[in-house]
Amino acid sequence: MTRVLSIAALVLAACLMAAPASAQVRIQPYGGVPRPVLPPKIILIKPSQAVRIALQAMPKAKPLGVQLRNGQYLVKLKQNNAITLLRINAANGVIQ
């Protein structure tokens, strides 16, 4: 009888030891369609060049700031108490 209890205790201990290992398995949630692989962002112009391009489009404006987002420079300009946001392609400098 004690032999059966010893074996049962060993089996129970083995089951309890295996439970934490199985709890560490991480299942990735289903996200639907896989994300497309985006090409690397190529930046050819500097922020100062983007501001210069924006000032050529609006010569009497004053630059307030420039930010890079999604391959575009967002240049904020102020002219006659009106604020304008120009989008300039960071790869080729074209106003969009």
Steps between C-alpha positions, in 0.01 A plus 500: 500500500781739583664413170183602310481825696867572427449445129184715503690776680781485242253516210321795661830680558603439138169643377535808718858555380388491136218753547720815531692404186179470300381834637798671340390415148396823329234474237496787254154649448354470154544836337331422171702591194877507554662843490667591172875547505572868442809612312757688705448873524752684288558858604694707254431857610564662836240688708666832416462421131132424553454839668685667212270329246192607698624860515547499123133409467395769751777765494363742763413232755686428822582139592356379830618139501583188303428132576571175318203262478454204267764610252369857484615820659217703648605864490286745694506855365337824615401770254259791567374342827414180313680174572565266207627143511695385195585135437835446331617160382816410693643296216481750213392837648173529307214689666198274530 
